Amino acid sequence: MEELVGFCSQCGKPIHCLHGFLNGIISDEKETLYCFQCYEEKEEAKSSRQ
């Protein structure tokens, strides 16, 4: 079963719940939804600034 949950806040890609598992990441603030690729890029950019 596949259900649309929302869209990536970075690239706009649709994010689905697949068989009960979210196919994306909810940010630490619990307000923003990201696809896996955009979340990884965001984390890499954050760690390179430190």
N, C-alpha and C positions, 0 to 999 in steps of 0.2 A: 504494500500500500504506500502511496506517495501523496503527501499533502503539502501544499505551498504554505510556508511559514511567513516569508517576507522576502526582502531584497537586500543584497549587500549594500551597506551604506557607502562603500568606496567605489565599486564598479557597477552596481545596479543589477548584478546577476541574481536570478531567482534562487532562493534557498528553500529546500524542501526538507520535510521530515520523512525519512525512509524507514519503514517498518519499525517505527518508534524511536529512531535515532536521528538527531538533528545533524544535517549535512552542512554544518557551518559552526561558527563560534559566536557566543554572546560575550561582549566585552566585559571587563572587570566591573565597570560601572553598571552593568546589567541593563543598559539602555540602547546599545548599538549592536547590530547584527552584521557579521562579516563572513564572506566565503573564506575557505581555508587559505587560498593563495594570498588574498589581500591582508588577512590577519598575520600571516608569516612575514610579509613585506613590512607591515607596520611594526612588528616586534623587532625585526632586523634593524630598521631605521632607528628605533628607540634605543636598542642596545649599542649601536654604533655612535650615538650621541653621548653616551656615558663615558 
